[in-house]
């Protein structure tokens, strides 16, 4: 690595770079950071990266990879070059996120009650009632304030034209916020001078906002909140334990809870304690073996009955998965128009539904150009990225698609924006996405930033950690950067 290796390398043609404009000049909100980066040596940055890895290993910030033999725990790579978003740009994103999540919650309340959007013919009825994620048991069930999705992770990408697009909505058990918080803590420790120079908007108060959201869901004074985890073998167990500790609530497994007189109780050393709110981090199918999967050892027998009677609140609500389904995603703009009477602020990615014969024919003729995904898929599995796949992989996927077309949707291969990333060749462009976390309680709140995921392999468009991706700290800043050269700022720490 040469002495000039920290000069950011240009992005590929047609790719929007978050730091560099078309003339390869740092954008206004990156200018101060670019000056600082130019003052650093590759050796200094490599040392910081090694220190970050050591910190993450000591804390235990890992994730599990299912199906791997011998040591499934992996360290999730964290890049030391932040992704920076200008405040005015963030404010538009924030408005779009609130609008989108509000419409989705209205949709969920509707399909489990009046089903007006189905009667209006805007969504085919069979795509809802025949959907595996549609919870028949929730029909007519009232949830507090009609909030079904209390915690939502929305995946956003930026295309080559500079516009933001929503790639998917994560509504069942959205994960990744612990990495957002850990990245920020690590970056503040490694680069205190940068946080004195920039007024980076804080994210550290997310656990307090999350707890506030969960408590508000109960509509009673001083509710008891627990976080329900599948257990330590779950891929996101670190996050479950981290959030429970940060909120000061009990981390429980199904065996720690029981139902008596249609109420939920937690076993404690002082005897049973009534539980009012369950922040669930396992899929609804496993919540109650009496109502869903009878073979589930992770849930609580009788939980659904207590829930339907209003004696406990579950966040996110049972049945939210139907709006998480990628086959429902294409209809979200219509939800915004139908329920809110507004035009969507955030765009959807054009999507072909392979269940439709014409769409399937189009997709089959262009498999080498498209991204094809399972409607219930996650983690980068069960998908085809046509431009980076071999002919043999494409033909094998073609057979799978023809056998079960209703299980897939397809989208164009977007030129995901790139962000300078510290890799072996220096500071080089790598493709990224963004997952902001939306909290819906009495108000809808979003901490400024989110989890930026980065495809660390050169040319890769797959950012999932299970597929070789990493993460970055995400800064929302006012343009101008060097607002506090004397180092007296407190905004960056949330103080």
C-alpha positions in Angstrom: 0.0 0.0 0.0 1.6 3.3 -1.1 1.8 6.5 0.9 -0.9 7.9 -1.3 -3.2 5.0 -0.9 -5.6 7.0 1.3 -6.6 9.1 -1.7 -10.1 7.7 -2.4 -10.1 5.7 -5.7 -12.8 6.7 -8.2 -16.0 4.7 -8.4 -16.9 2.5 -11.5 -18.6 4.3 -14.4 -22.3 5.0 -13.8 -22.1 4.6 -10.0 -23.0 7.4 -7.6 -20.3 7.8 -5.0 -21.3 9.1 -1.6 -18.1 11.0 -1.1 -16.9 12.1 -4.6 -18.9 14.0 -7.1 -18.6 13.5 -10.9 -15.4 15.5 -11.0 -14.0 13.4 -8.2 -14.1 16.3 -5.8 -15.4 15.6 -2.2 -19.0 16.6 -1.7 -19.7 19.5 0.7 -20.7 17.3 3.6 -17.6 15.2 3.1 -15.1 18.0 2.6 -13.8 18.3 6.2 -13.5 14.5 6.5 -11.6 14.3 3.2 -9.1 16.8 4.5 -8.7 14.8 7.7 -8.3 11.5 5.7 -5.6 13.1 3.6 -3.6 13.7 6.8 -3.7 10.1 7.8 -1.2 7.4 6.7 -2.2 3.9 5.6 -0.3 2.6 8.7 -2.4 4.7 11.0 -5.6 3.6 9.5 -4.6 -0.1 9.5 -3.7 0.3 13.2 -7.2 1.7 13.9 -8.8 -1.1 12.0 -6.9 -3.7 14.0 -7.9 -1.9 17.2 -11.6 -2.0 16.1 -11.4 -5.7 15.4 -9.9 -6.3 18.8 -12.6 -4.2 20.5 -15.3 -6.2 18.7 -13.8 -9.5 19.6 -13.5 -8.6 23.2 -17.1 -7.4 23.4 -18.3 -10.5 21.4 -19.9 -8.7 18.5 -20.4 -11.7 16.3 -23.1 -13.4 14.3 -23.8 -17.1 13.6 -23.9 -18.7 10.2 -26.3 -21.6 10.0 -25.2 -24.7 8.3 -21.4 -24.2 8.7 -19.4 -26.9 10.4 -16.8 -26.1 13.0 -17.1 -22.6 14.5 -20.2 -20.8 13.3 -19.4 -17.6 15.1 -18.0 -14.9 12.9 -16.8 -11.3 13.6 -18.8 -8.9 11.5 -16.3 -6.6 9.8 -16.6 -2.9 10.6 -15.1 -0.4 8.3 -13.3 2.7 9.8 -14.4 5.1 7.0 -17.9 6.4 7.9 -20.8 6.9 5.5 -21.9 10.5 5.9 -25.3 11.9 5.0 -26.1 15.7 4.9 -28.8 16.8 7.3 -31.1 18.2 4.7 -30.9 14.9 2.8 -31.6 13.0 5.9 -34.7 15.1 6.7 -36.3 14.1 3.4 -35.4 10.5 4.0 -37.0 10.7 7.5 -40.2 12.2 6.1 -40.4 9.4 3.5 -39.8 6.7 6.2 -42.5 8.0 8.5 -44.9 8.2 5.6 -44.1 4.7 4.4 -44.3 3.0 7.8 -47.5 4.9 8.7 -49.2 3.5 5.5 -48.0 0.0 6.2 -49.5 0.1 9.7 -52.8 1.3 8.3 -52.6 -1.5 5.7 -52.1 -4.1 8.5 -55.0 -2.8 10.5 -57.2 -2.8 7.4 -56.5 -6.4 6.2 -57.3 -7.8 9.7 -60.5 -5.8 9.9 -62.4 -4.1 7.1 -60.1 -5.1 4.2 -61.1 -2.0 2.3 -58.0 -2.0 0.1 -59.0 -5.5 -1.1 -62.5 -4.4 -1.8 -61.1 -1.5 -3.8 -59.3 -4.0 -6.0 -55.9 -2.4 -5.4 -54.3 -5.7 -4.2 -55.5 -9.1 -5.3 -57.3 -10.8 -2.4 -55.6 -14.1 -2.9 -52.2 -12.5 -2.4 -53.3 -11.6 1.1 -55.6 -14.3 2.4 -53.6 -17.1 0.7 -50.2 -15.7 1.9 -48.3 -17.9 4.3 -47.7 -14.9 6.5 -51.4 -13.9 6.8 -52.4 -14.7 10.4 -56.1 -15.8 10.3 -56.1 -15.7 14.1 -55.6 -12.0 14.0 -58.8 -11.2 12.0 -60.9 -9.0 14.2 -58.2 -8.8 16.9 -57.7 -5.3 18.2 -54.1 -4.1 18.9 -53.4 -0.9 20.9 -53.7 2.3 18.6 -53.7 0.0 15.6 -49.9 -0.2 15.7 -48.8 -3.6 14.3 -45.2 -2.8 13.4 -43.6 -1.0 16.3 -40.0 -1.6 15.1 -39.3 -1.4 11.4 -36.0 -1.7 9.5 -36.3 -0.2 6.0 -33.6 -1.1 3.5 -32.7 1.8 1.3 -30.3 2.0 -1.7 -29.2 4.9 -3.9 -29.1 4.4 -7.6 -26.7 5.8 -10.2 -29.0 8.8 -10.7 -28.5 9.8 -7.1 -32.1 8.9 -6.1 -33.0 6.8 -3.1 -35.1 3.7 -3.5 -36.6 1.4 -0.9 -35.4 -2.1 -1.5 -37.5 -3.9 1.1 -39.4 -3.4 4.4 -38.4 -5.6 7.4 -41.3 -5.9 9.8 -41.2 -9.2 11.6 -38.0 -9.2 13.6 -35.7 -6.5 12.0 -32.1 -6.9 13.2 -28.9 -5.0 13.0 -29.4 -2.1 15.3 -26.8 -3.4 17.8 -24.2 -3.1 15.0 -25.3 0.5 14.4 -24.8 1.3 18.1 -21.5 -0.6 18.4 -20.1 1.0 15.3 -20.8 4.4 16.8 -19.2 3.6 20.1 -16.2 2.1 18.5 -15.7 5.1 16.1 -16.0 7.6 19.0 -13.4 5.7 20.9 -11.0 5.5 17.9 -11.5 8.9 16.4 -12.4 11.4 19.2 -10.8 14.2 17.2 -13.3 13.7 14.4 -16.3 13.8 16.7 -14.9 17.1 18.1 -14.6 18.5 14.6 -18.0 17.3 13.2 -21.4 17.7 14.9 -22.5 14.2 14.3 -26.1 13.7 15.3 -26.3 11.1 18.0 -27.8 7.6 17.8 -26.8 6.4 21.3 -30.3 7.1 22.7 -31.9 4.4 20.5 -32.3 1.9 23.4 -34.1 4.6 25.5 -36.4 5.3 22.5 -37.0 1.6 22.0 -38.0 1.1 25.6 -40.2 4.1 25.5 -41.9 2.7 22.4 -42.4 -0.7 24.0 -43.8 0.7 27.2 -46.2 3.0 25.3 -47.6 -0.1 23.5 -49.1 -1.3 26.8 -51.2 1.7 27.5 -50.8 1.2 31.3 -48.5 2.8 33.9 -45.2 1.1 34.6 -45.6 -2.0 32.3 -43.2 -4.9 32.6 -41.3 -5.4 29.4 -39.3 -8.5 28.4 -37.2 -9.4 25.3 -38.1 -12.9 24.1 -35.2 -14.6 22.3 -35.0 -18.1 20.7 -31.8 -18.6 22.6 -28.0 -18.4 22.3 -27.9 -20.4 19.1 -29.8 -17.8 17.2 -27.7 -15.8 14.7 -28.7 -12.5 16.3 -28.4 -13.6 19.9 -25.7 -11.0 20.6 -28.1 -8.3 19.6 -30.9 -9.7 21.8 -28.7 -9.7 24.9 -27.2 -6.3 24.0 -30.6 -4.6 23.7 -32.0 -6.2 26.8 -29.0 -5.0 28.8 -29.1 -1.5 27.3 -32.9 -1.2 28.0 -32.6 -2.7 31.5 -35.2 -5.4 30.8 -35.2 -9.2 31.2 -33.9 -11.4 28.4 -36.1 -14.4 28.4 -36.6 -17.6 26.5 -40.0 -19.4 26.0 -39.3 -21.7 29.0 -39.0 -18.6 31.3 -42.7 -17.6 30.6 -46.0 -19.3 31.2 -49.7 -18.4 30.8 -52.1 -18.6 33.7 -55.7 -17.3 33.7 -55.1 -15.9 30.2 -52.2 -13.7 31.4 -48.5 -14.1 30.8 -46.1 -14.5 33.7 -42.3 -14.6 34.0 -40.6 -17.1 36.4 -38.3 -15.2 38.8 -36.5 -16.1 42.0 -39.1 -14.0 43.8 -42.0 -15.9 42.2 -44.1 -15.3 39.1 -44.2 -11.8 37.8 -46.8 -10.5 35.3 -45.5 -9.5 31.9 -47.2 -6.7 30.0 -45.1 -6.3 26.8 -43.1 -8.9 24.9 -40.5 -7.6 22.4 -40.3 -10.8 20.3 -37.2 -11.7 18.4 -38.4 -14.9 17.0 -40.8 -15.6 14.1 -44.5 -15.8 14.9 -44.7 -19.4 13.8 -42.7 -20.4 16.9 -44.5 -18.2 19.5 -47.2 -20.6 20.6 -47.2 -24.4 20.0 -50.9 -24.5 20.7 -51.7 -22.0 17.9 -48.9 -22.3 15.4 -46.2 -24.9 15.0 -46.9 -27.7 17.5 -43.2 -28.8 17.4 -41.9 -25.4 18.6 -39.9 -25.6 21.8 -39.2 -21.9 21.7 -42.6 -20.4 22.4 -45.1 -20.2 25.2 -48.2 -22.4 25.2 -51.4 -20.2 25.4 -49.6 -17.0 24.5 -51.9 -16.3 21.5 -55.0 -16.6 23.6 -53.7 -14.1 26.1 -52.6 -11.8 23.3 -56.0 -11.8 21.6 -57.7 -11.0 24.9 -55.5 -7.9 25.2 -53.7 -9.2 28.3 -50.3 -8.9 26.8 -48.8 -6.8 24.0 -46.5 -8.4 21.4 -44.1 -6.2 19.4 -44.1 -6.6 16.5 -47.6 -7.8 16.3 -48.5 -11.3 15.2 -49.3 -11.2 11.5 -47.0 -8.3 10.4 -45.1 -10.8 8.2 -47.7 -10.4 5.4 -46.4 -6.8 4.8 -42.9 -8.1 5.0 -43.4 -10.4 2.1 -41.6 -9.3 -1.1 -44.7 -10.0 -3.2 -46.6 -7.3 -1.2 -43.8 -4.8 -1.5 -44.8 -3.6 -5.0 -48.1 -2.4 -3.6 -46.7 -0.1 -0.8 -46.9 3.0 -3.0 -50.6 2.3 -3.6 -51.0 1.9 0.2 -49.5 5.4 0.7 -52.0 6.9 -1.9 -55.0 4.8 -0.6 -54.6 5.4 3.2 -52.9 8.8 3.3 -54.0 10.5 0.1 -50.4 11.4 -0.6 -47.8 10.7 -3.2 -44.9 8.4 -2.0 -41.8 10.4 -1.0 -39.6 7.3 -1.3 -39.5 5.3 -4.5 -39.9 1.6 -4.9 -37.6 -0.4 -7.1 -39.5 -1.6 -10.2 -40.5 -5.2 -9.5 -41.8 -8.1 -11.6 -44.0 -10.7 -9.8 -43.2 -14.1 -11.2 -46.6 -15.4 -10.2 -47.9 -13.4 -13.2 -47.4 -15.2 -16.5 -46.3 -12.1 -18.4 -43.9 -11.0 -15.7 -42.5 -14.6 -15.5 -41.9 -14.6 -19.3 -40.1 -11.3 -19.1 -37.9 -12.4 -16.2 -37.0 -15.7 -17.8 -35.9 -13.9 -20.9 -33.6 -11.6 -18.9 -32.3 -13.7 -16.1 -28.7 -12.7 -16.8 -29.7 -9.0 -16.2 -32.0 -9.2 -13.2 -31.9 -9.9 -9.4 -34.4 -12.6 -8.5 -35.4 -13.1 -4.9 -37.5 -15.5 -2.8 -40.6 -13.7 -1.5 -39.8 -14.9 2.0 -36.1 -14.9 1.6 -33.6 -13.1 3.9 -29.8 -12.8 4.5 -28.9 -12.9 0.8 -29.9 -16.6 0.5 -32.1 -18.1 -2.2 -31.5 -15.3 -4.7 -29.9 -14.9 -8.1 -27.8 -11.9 -9.1 -27.8 -12.3 -12.9 -24.9 -10.1 -14.0 -22.5 -11.8 -11.5 -23.7 -15.4 -12.0 -22.3 -18.1 -14.3 -24.4 -19.6 -17.2 -24.6 -22.8 -15.2 -25.9 -21.0 -12.1 -28.5 -19.1 -14.2 -29.8 -22.3 -15.9 -30.0 -24.1 -12.6 -32.0 -21.1 -11.1 -34.2 -21.0 -14.2 -35.4 -24.6 -13.5 -36.1 -23.7 -9.8 -38.0 -20.5 -10.9 -40.2 -22.4 -13.5 -41.0 -25.0 -10.9 -42.3 -22.5 -8.4 -42.7 -19.0 -9.9 -45.0 -17.7 -7.2 -42.2 -17.9 -4.7 -40.1 -15.3 -6.5 -40.0 -11.6 -7.6 -37.4 -10.0 -9.8 -35.9 -6.5 -9.9 -33.4 -4.7 -12.1 -29.8 -4.8 -11.0 -29.3 -1.4 -9.5 -26.0 0.4 -9.6 -25.9 0.7 -5.8 -24.0 3.8 -4.7 -20.5 3.3 -3.5 -18.7 4.7 -0.4 -14.9 4.9 0.2 -13.9 1.9 2.3 -10.6 1.0 3.8 -9.5 -2.2 2.2 -6.2 -3.9 1.2 -5.8 -1.8 -2.0 -6.4 1.5 0.0 -9.5 3.6 0.2 -11.6 2.1 -2.5 -15.3 2.3 -3.5 -17.5 -0.5 -2.3 -21.3 -0.8 -2.7 -23.5 0.0 0.2 -27.1 0.1 1.4 -28.7 1.7 4.5 -31.1 0.3 7.1 -32.7 3.1 9.2 -34.8 1.9 12.2 -38.3 3.4 12.6 -40.0 3.2 16.1 -43.7 3.6 16.2 -45.3 4.4 19.5 -47.4 7.4 20.5 -45.1 9.2 18.0 -43.0 7.8 15.2 -39.3 8.3 15.9 -36.1 7.6 14.0 -32.5 8.1 15.3 -30.5 10.0 12.7 -28.5 7.4 10.7 -29.0 3.7 10.7 -27.0 0.6 9.8 -24.9 1.0 6.6 -24.0 -2.4 5.2 -21.1 -2.6 2.8 -20.2 -5.3 0.2 -16.5 -5.7 1.0 -15.8 -7.8 -2.1 -14.8 -5.7 -5.0 -17.7 -5.5 -7.5 -20.1 -7.3 -5.2 -23.6 -6.0 -4.8 -24.5 -8.3 -1.9 -24.1 -6.5 1.4 -25.4 -9.2 3.8 -22.9 -10.2 6.5 -23.6 -13.9 5.8 -22.4 -13.3 2.2 -19.1 -11.5 3.0 -20.5 -8.0 3.8 -19.5 -5.6 6.6 -20.8 -2.5 8.3 -20.0 1.2 8.6 -20.9 3.9 11.1 -23.5 6.3 9.6 -23.1 10.0 10.3 -25.8 12.6 9.8 -24.1 16.0 9.8 -24.9 19.6 8.9 -22.9 20.7 5.9 -19.9 22.7 7.0 -18.2 20.1 9.1 -15.5 22.0 11.0 -18.2 23.7 13.2 -16.3 23.3 16.4 -12.5 23.6 15.8 -11.9 24.2 19.5 -13.3 20.8 20.4 -16.1 22.1 22.7 -19.0 20.3 20.9 -21.2 18.0 22.9 -23.7 17.1 20.2 -21.7 14.2 18.9 -22.0 12.3 22.2 -25.6 13.1 22.9 -24.7 15.0 26.0 
